[in-house]
Amino acid sequence: MFIFGLAFWLITLPLLAATQVSTSIYDIDHGFTPSDEILVLLNSGEVAKLPAGKSQLLTDVTSAKNGKGFFKFTLDEDRYIVSIEATSAPAGAELKKHLKAVSQEKRLLEYMPTTIASMDIAKQYHRNSRYNPKDSQCFNRAMVWTYEWWRNHSLRSQKILIYFTRTYIRRYNFEWWFHIAPYVHVMDNGAVVERVLDVKYGRGPIDFRRWTNLFMRNDAECRVITKFSDYADYPYIGECYLQRTNMYTYQPADLQMNEAWGYTKDRFNMTEVRQAYLEAFDETI
């Protein structure tokens, strides 16, 4: 099972001309016919492309995936790969190599999220969260928000991932294959409800369906899954998938490691937190 690297780039709006992306490759999708575009799913969450017949670039991309290294991709305004060159791994990437050895020794008690007392308080958390209009990586934004809610309010939040199927990506020429945001449990009219606090895209706490509709161009309902392989093993089935996780999760690699090795994070990794502040909010902590 392929494990992600730490170097992800941005998950936001369509790319500008000559965008450079430093990351590694999650997978390559060749389609079903010789005339299909080749999709290169980057560990940044973006979907880069190669036209059918680009044999040399395809060879380079395939070698990059098999080598599991980090590379600088140059993409044109339509997200086609123009060039690829090797680059150094980001700070903290070596950590992943050591997790398998210690994974069997880590056992996490059941994660218990906080229930926020009212919707007004949840709205206040959303309203007071830091915002930077620049393009940034969704997992970095989510890490900063959840870390600050925990540090400032002792709030144990959770995170929700949406995975877009390759069927959906091809139909709409969609830019991403996943997106992640925090969600919370809130007491509302006598019942506990789940609400997403995606400060980048939402105007306040919203339910899962309203959140997915921000990204689903056909308003499709996403299947809820409990493990990453439910998406990875069936990447063409349906339109999208949703997976819940705890606030310590940084990227889909964490969920892969949990499934493969039984490793579960039980605290914030401060290397990831510092990287998140720097990339998403230009702040060093």
DRENDO-1510 file (C-alpha; in Angstrom, 1 decimal, always signed):
<recs>
REC; n; res; u; v; w
REC; 1; MET; +0.0; +0.0; +0.0 .
REC; 2; PHE; +1.4; +3.4; -1.1 .
REC; 3; ILE; +2.0; +5.9; +1.7 .
REC; 4; PHE; +1.7; +9.6; +1.0 .
REC; 5; GLY; +4.5; +12.1; +1.6 .
REC; 6; LEU; +4.2; +15.3; +3.6 .
REC; 7; ALA; +4.7; +17.8; +0.8 .
REC; 8; PHE; +1.3; +18.8; -0.4 .
REC; 9; TRP; +0.6; +21.9; -2.4 .
REC; 10; LEU; -2.7; +23.8; -2.7 .
REC; 11; ILE; -6.3; +22.8; -2.9 .
REC; 12; THR; -8.4; +25.8; -4.0 .
REC; 13; LEU; -9.5; +27.4; -7.2 .
REC; 14; PRO; -8.4; +26.6; -10.8 .
REC; 15; LEU; -4.7; +27.0; -11.3 .
REC; 16; LEU; -3.0; +30.0; -13.0 .
REC; 17; ALA; -0.6; +29.7; -15.9 .
REC; 18; ALA; +2.8; +28.0; -15.2 .
REC; 19; THR; +2.0; +26.9; -11.7 .
REC; 20; GLN; +4.7; +25.0; -9.9 .
REC; 21; VAL; +3.7; +22.2; -7.5 .
REC; 22; SER; +6.2; +20.5; -5.2 .
REC; 23; THR; +4.8; +17.1; -4.0 .
REC; 24; SER; +4.8; +13.4; -4.7 .
REC; 25; ILE; +2.4; +11.2; -6.7 .
REC; 26; TYR; -0.4; +9.2; -5.2 .
REC; 27; ASP; -1.6; +7.5; -8.3 .
REC; 28; ILE; -1.8; +7.6; -12.1 .
REC; 29; ASP; -5.1; +6.9; -13.9 .
REC; 30; HIS; -4.8; +5.9; -17.6 .
REC; 31; GLY; -8.5; +5.9; -18.3 .
REC; 32; PHE; -10.3; +3.3; -20.4 .
REC; 33; THR; -9.4; +4.1; -24.0 .
REC; 34; PRO; -6.2; +5.1; -25.8 .
REC; 35; SER; -7.7; +8.6; -26.4 .
REC; 36; ASP; -8.4; +9.3; -22.7 .
REC; 37; GLU; -6.3; +11.9; -20.9 .
REC; 38; ILE; -4.0; +10.5; -18.2 .
REC; 39; LEU; -4.8; +11.8; -14.7 .
REC; 40; VAL; -1.9; +12.2; -12.3 .
REC; 41; LEU; -3.3; +12.4; -8.7 .
REC; 42; LEU; -0.8; +14.4; -6.7 .
REC; 43; ASN; -0.4; +14.0; -3.0 .
REC; 44; SER; -1.2; +17.7; -2.9 .
REC; 45; GLY; -4.8; +16.7; -3.6 .
REC; 46; GLU; -4.6; +18.2; -7.1 .
REC; 47; VAL; -5.3; +16.4; -10.3 .
REC; 48; ALA; -2.7; +17.1; -12.9 .
REC; 49; LYS; -3.0; +15.8; -16.5 .
REC; 50; LEU; -1.2; +14.4; -19.5 .
REC; 51; PRO; -2.6; +14.3; -23.0 .
REC; 52; ALA; -2.8; +10.8; -24.5 .
REC; 53; GLY; +0.4; +10.0; -26.4 .
REC; 54; LYS; +2.8; +12.0; -24.3 .
REC; 55; SER; +5.1; +9.0; -24.0 .
REC; 56; GLN; +8.3; +10.7; -22.6 .
REC; 57; LEU; +6.5; +12.7; -19.9 .
REC; 58; LEU; +4.4; +9.6; -19.0 .
REC; 59; THR; +7.7; +7.7; -18.6 .
REC; 60; ASP; +9.0; +10.4; -16.3 .
REC; 61; VAL; +5.8; +10.6; -14.3 .
REC; 62; THR; +5.7; +6.8; -13.9 .
REC; 63; SER; +9.3; +6.7; -12.7 .
REC; 64; ALA; +8.5; +9.5; -10.3 .
REC; 65; LYS; +5.6; +7.5; -8.8 .
REC; 66; ASN; +7.6; +4.3; -8.6 .
REC; 67; GLY; +10.5; +6.1; -6.9 .
REC; 68; LYS; +8.2; +7.6; -4.3 .
REC; 69; GLY; +10.2; +10.7; -4.1 .
REC; 70; PHE; +9.4; +14.4; -4.2 .
REC; 71; PHE; +9.2; +16.4; -7.4 .
REC; 72; LYS; +8.6; +19.8; -8.8 .
REC; 73; PHE; +5.8; +19.8; -11.4 .
REC; 74; THR; +5.2; +22.7; -13.7 .
REC; 75; LEU; +1.6; +22.8; -14.8 .
REC; 76; ASP; +0.0; +25.0; -17.5 .
REC; 77; GLU; -3.3; +26.9; -17.0 .
REC; 78; ASP; -5.3; +23.8; -17.9 .
REC; 79; ARG; -3.3; +21.7; -15.3 .
REC; 80; TYR; -1.3; +19.7; -18.0 .
REC; 81; ILE; +2.2; +18.8; -16.8 .
REC; 82; VAL; +4.8; +20.7; -18.7 .
REC; 83; SER; +7.9; +19.4; -16.9 .
REC; 84; ILE; +8.9; +17.4; -13.9 .
REC; 85; GLU; +12.2; +17.5; -11.9 .
REC; 86; ALA; +13.4; +16.0; -8.6 .
REC; 87; THR; +13.4; +18.1; -5.5 .
REC; 88; SER; +14.2; +17.6; -1.8 .
REC; 89; ALA; +11.6; +16.4; +0.6 .
REC; 90; PRO; +10.2; +18.9; +3.1 .
REC; 91; ALA; +11.1; +19.1; +6.7 .
REC; 92; GLY; +9.5; +16.3; +8.7 .
REC; 93; ALA; +9.0; +13.9; +5.8 .
REC; 94; GLU; +11.5; +11.4; +7.3 .
REC; 95; LEU; +9.1; +10.9; +10.2 .
REC; 96; LYS; +6.8; +8.7; +8.1 .
REC; 97; LYS; +9.6; +6.1; +7.7 .
REC; 98; HIS; +9.7; +5.4; +11.5 .
REC; 99; LEU; +6.0; +5.1; +12.2 .
REC; 100; LYS; +5.7; +1.5; +11.1 .
REC; 101; ALA; +8.2; +0.4; +13.6 .
REC; 102; VAL; +6.4; +2.0; +16.5 .
REC; 103; SER; +2.8; +1.6; +15.3 .
REC; 104; GLN; +2.1; -1.7; +17.1 .
REC; 105; GLU; +3.2; -0.1; +20.4 .
REC; 106; LYS; +0.7; +2.8; +20.1 .
REC; 107; ARG; -2.8; +2.2; +21.3 .
REC; 108; LEU; -5.3; +5.1; +21.5 .
REC; 109; LEU; -8.2; +5.3; +23.8 .
REC; 110; GLU; -11.5; +6.0; +22.1 .
REC; 111; TYR; -11.5; +9.6; +20.9 .
REC; 112; MET; -14.2; +11.6; +22.6 .
REC; 113; PRO; -15.0; +14.9; +20.8 .
REC; 114; THR; -16.4; +17.9; +22.7 .
REC; 115; THR; -20.0; +18.8; +22.4 .
REC; 116; ILE; -20.4; +22.6; +22.0 .
REC; 117; ALA; -23.2; +23.9; +24.2 .
REC; 118; SER; -25.0; +25.9; +21.6 .
REC; 119; MET; -25.0; +26.9; +17.9 .
REC; 120; ASP; -24.3; +30.5; +18.9 .
REC; 121; ILE; -21.0; +29.3; +20.4 .
REC; 122; ALA; -20.2; +27.3; +17.3 .
REC; 123; LYS; -20.8; +30.3; +15.2 .
REC; 124; GLN; -18.5; +32.4; +17.4 .
REC; 125; TYR; -15.7; +29.8; +16.9 .
REC; 126; HIS; -16.2; +30.0; +13.2 .
REC; 127; ARG; -16.4; +33.8; +13.1 .
REC; 128; ASN; -13.3; +34.4; +15.3 .
REC; 129; SER; -11.1; +31.9; +13.4 .
REC; 130; ARG; -8.2; +33.3; +11.5 .
REC; 131; TYR; -8.6; +33.8; +7.7 .
REC; 132; ASN; -6.1; +34.4; +5.0 .
REC; 133; PRO; -7.4; +35.0; +1.5 .
REC; 134; LYS; -4.4; +33.6; -0.2 .
REC; 135; ASP; -4.4; +30.1; -1.9 .
REC; 136; SER; -3.3; +27.5; +0.6 .
REC; 137; GLN; -3.5; +23.8; +1.4 .
REC; 138; CYS; -6.7; +22.7; +3.0 .
REC; 139; PHE; -5.1; +20.3; +5.4 .
REC; 140; ASN; -2.8; +23.1; +6.7 .
REC; 141; ARG; -5.8; +25.5; +7.3 .
REC; 142; ALA; -7.7; +22.7; +9.0 .
REC; 143; MET; -4.7; +21.9; +11.2 .
REC; 144; VAL; -4.3; +25.5; +12.4 .
REC; 145; TRP; -8.0; +26.0; +13.1 .
REC; 146; THR; -8.4; +22.7; +15.1 .
REC; 147; TYR; -5.1; +23.4; +17.0 .
REC; 148; GLU; -6.2; +26.9; +18.0 .
REC; 149; TRP; -9.7; +25.8; +19.1 .
REC; 150; TRP; -8.1; +23.1; +21.3 .
REC; 151; ARG; -5.4; +25.5; +22.6 .
REC; 152; ASN; -7.8; +28.4; +23.3 .
REC; 153; HIS; -11.0; +26.7; +24.2 .
REC; 154; SER; -10.1; +23.0; +25.0 .
REC; 155; LEU; -12.3; +22.1; +22.1 .
REC; 156; ARG; -11.8; +18.5; +20.8 .
REC; 157; SER; -13.1; +18.8; +17.3 .
REC; 158; GLN; -13.0; +16.4; +14.4 .
REC; 159; LYS; -12.3; +16.5; +10.7 .
REC; 160; ILE; -14.2; +15.3; +7.6 .
REC; 161; LEU; -12.6; +14.4; +4.3 .
REC; 162; ILE; -14.4; +14.3; +0.9 .
REC; 163; TYR; -12.8; +12.1; -1.8 .
REC; 164; PHE; -13.9; +12.7; -5.4 .
REC; 165; THR; -14.1; +9.6; -7.6 .
REC; 166; ARG; -12.2; +9.5; -10.9 .
REC; 167; THR; -15.5; +9.2; -12.7 .
REC; 168; TYR; -16.5; +12.6; -11.2 .
REC; 169; ILE; -13.1; +14.1; -11.9 .
REC; 170; ARG; -13.2; +13.1; -15.6 .
REC; 171; ARG; -16.8; +14.2; -16.1 .
REC; 172; TYR; -16.3; +17.7; -14.7 .
REC; 173; ASN; -12.5; +18.1; -15.3 .
REC; 174; PHE; -12.4; +18.6; -11.6 .
REC; 175; GLU; -9.3; +20.0; -10.0 .
REC; 176; TRP; -8.9; +17.9; -6.8 .
REC; 177; TRP; -9.3; +14.4; -5.6 .
REC; 178; PHE; -9.8; +15.2; -1.9 .
REC; 179; HIS; -10.6; +18.1; +0.5 .
REC; 180; ILE; -10.5; +18.2; +4.3 .
REC; 181; ALA; -12.1; +20.5; +6.9 .
REC; 182; PRO; -13.0; +20.5; +10.6 .
REC; 183; TYR; -16.3; +19.6; +12.0 .
REC; 184; VAL; -17.8; +19.8; +15.5 .
REC; 185; HIS; -20.7; +18.3; +17.6 .
REC; 186; VAL; -23.2; +21.0; +18.7 .
REC; 187; MET; -26.2; +20.9; +21.0 .
REC; 188; ASP; -29.0; +22.4; +18.9 .
REC; 189; ASN; -32.7; +22.4; +20.0 .
REC; 190; GLY; -32.1; +19.5; +22.4 .
REC; 191; ALA; -30.2; +17.3; +20.0 .
REC; 192; VAL; -26.5; +16.8; +19.2 .
REC; 193; VAL; -25.8; +17.6; +15.5 .
REC; 194; GLU; -22.6; +17.6; +13.4 .
REC; 195; ARG; -21.6; +20.8; +11.7 .
REC; 196; VAL; -18.7; +21.6; +9.4 .
REC; 197; LEU; -16.6; +24.7; +10.2 .
REC; 198; ASP; -14.8; +25.3; +6.9 .
REC; 199; VAL; -13.7; +28.9; +7.4 .
REC; 200; LYS; -12.4; +29.1; +3.9 .
REC; 201; TYR; -15.6; +28.2; +2.1 .
REC; 202; GLY; -18.5; +28.3; +4.6 .
REC; 203; ARG; -20.2; +31.3; +6.1 .
REC; 204; GLY; -20.8; +29.5; +9.3 .
REC; 205; PRO; -21.4; +26.0; +10.7 .
REC; 206; ILE; -23.2; +23.9; +8.0 .
REC; 207; ASP; -24.3; +20.3; +7.8 .
REC; 208; PHE; -22.4; +17.7; +5.7 .
REC; 209; ARG; -24.8; +17.9; +2.7 .
REC; 210; ARG; -24.6; +21.6; +2.4 .
REC; 211; TRP; -20.8; +21.4; +2.7 .
REC; 212; THR; -20.4; +18.7; +0.0 .
REC; 213; ASN; -22.7; +20.7; -2.3 .
REC; 214; LEU; -20.1; +23.5; -2.2 .
REC; 215; PHE; -17.9; +21.2; -4.3 .
REC; 216; MET; -20.2; +18.7; -6.0 .
REC; 217; ARG; -21.3; +20.2; -9.3 .
REC; 218; ASN; -24.2; +17.7; -9.6 .
REC; 219; ASP; -25.3; +17.9; -5.9 .
REC; 220; ALA; -24.6; +14.2; -5.5 .
REC; 221; GLU; -24.9; +12.6; -2.1 .
REC; 222; CYS; -21.5; +11.2; -0.9 .
REC; 223; ARG; -21.2; +7.7; +0.5 .
REC; 224; VAL; -19.9; +7.6; +4.1 .
REC; 225; ILE; -17.0; +5.3; +4.6 .
REC; 226; THR; -15.0; +4.2; +7.6 .
REC; 227; LYS; -11.6; +3.4; +6.1 .
REC; 228; PHE; -9.5; +4.8; +3.3 .
REC; 229; SER; -9.5; +1.6; +1.3 .
REC; 230; ASP; -13.2; +1.9; +0.8 .
REC; 231; TYR; -12.3; +4.8; -1.5 .
REC; 232; ALA; -8.9; +3.7; -2.8 .
REC; 233; ASP; -10.2; +0.2; -3.9 .
REC; 234; TYR; -13.3; +1.6; -5.7 .
REC; 235; PRO; -12.1; +4.9; -7.2 .
REC; 236; TYR; -14.6; +4.9; -10.0 .
REC; 237; ILE; -17.8; +3.9; -8.1 .
REC; 238; GLY; -20.2; +6.8; -7.5 .
REC; 239; GLU; -19.3; +10.4; -7.3 .
REC; 240; CYS; -17.7; +11.1; -3.9 .
REC; 241; TYR; -17.0; +9.6; -0.4 .
REC; 242; LEU; -16.9; +11.1; +3.1 .
REC; 243; GLN; -14.7; +9.9; +5.9 .
REC; 244; ARG; -14.7; +11.1; +9.5 .
REC; 245; THR; -11.5; +11.3; +11.6 .
REC; 246; ASN; -10.1; +13.0; +14.7 .
REC; 247; MET; -8.6; +16.5; +15.0 .
REC; 248; TYR; -5.0; +15.2; +14.9 .
REC; 249; THR; -5.3; +13.9; +11.4 .
REC; 250; TYR; -3.2; +15.9; +9.0 .
REC; 251; GLN; -3.7; +14.3; +5.6 .
REC; 252; PRO; -5.0; +11.1; +4.1 .
REC; 253; ALA; -1.7; +9.3; +4.7 .
REC; 254; ASP; -2.6; +9.2; +8.4 .
REC; 255; LEU; -5.7; +7.2; +7.6 .
REC; 256; GLN; -3.8; +4.9; +5.3 .
REC; 257; MET; -1.3; +4.2; +8.1 .
REC; 258; ASN; -4.1; +3.6; +10.6 .
REC; 259; GLU; -5.6; +1.0; +8.3 .
REC; 260; ALA; -2.3; -0.6; +7.3 .
REC; 261; TRP; -0.4; -0.6; +10.6 .
REC; 262; GLY; -2.8; +0.3; +13.3 .
REC; 263; TYR; -1.1; +3.6; +14.0 .
REC; 264; THR; -3.4; +6.3; +15.3 .
REC; 265; LYS; -2.3; +9.8; +16.3 .
REC; 266; ASP; -3.2; +10.8; +19.9 .
REC; 267; ARG; -1.8; +14.3; +19.9 .
REC; 268; PHE; -0.9; +17.1; +17.6 .
REC; 269; ASN; +2.4; +16.6; +15.7 .
REC; 270; MET; +4.1; +20.0; +16.2 .
REC; 271; THR; +6.2; +19.6; +13.1 .
REC; 272; GLU; +3.0; +19.4; +11.1 .
REC; 273; VAL; +1.4; +22.3; +13.1 .
REC; 274; ARG; +4.4; +24.6; +12.4 .
REC; 275; GLN; +4.4; +23.7; +8.8 .
REC; 276; ALA; +0.6; +24.4; +8.7 .
REC; 277; TYR; +1.0; +27.9; +10.2 .
REC; 278; LEU; +3.8; +28.8; +7.8 .
REC; 279; GLU; +2.1; +27.6; +4.6 .
REC; 280; ALA; -1.5; +28.7; +5.3 .
REC; 281; PHE; -0.9; +31.9; +7.3 .
REC; 282; ASP; +2.7; +32.9; +6.7 .
REC; 283; GLU; +3.4; +32.7; +10.4 .
REC; 284; THR; +6.3; +31.0; +12.2 .
REC; 285; ILE; +5.6; +29.5; +15.7 .
</recs>
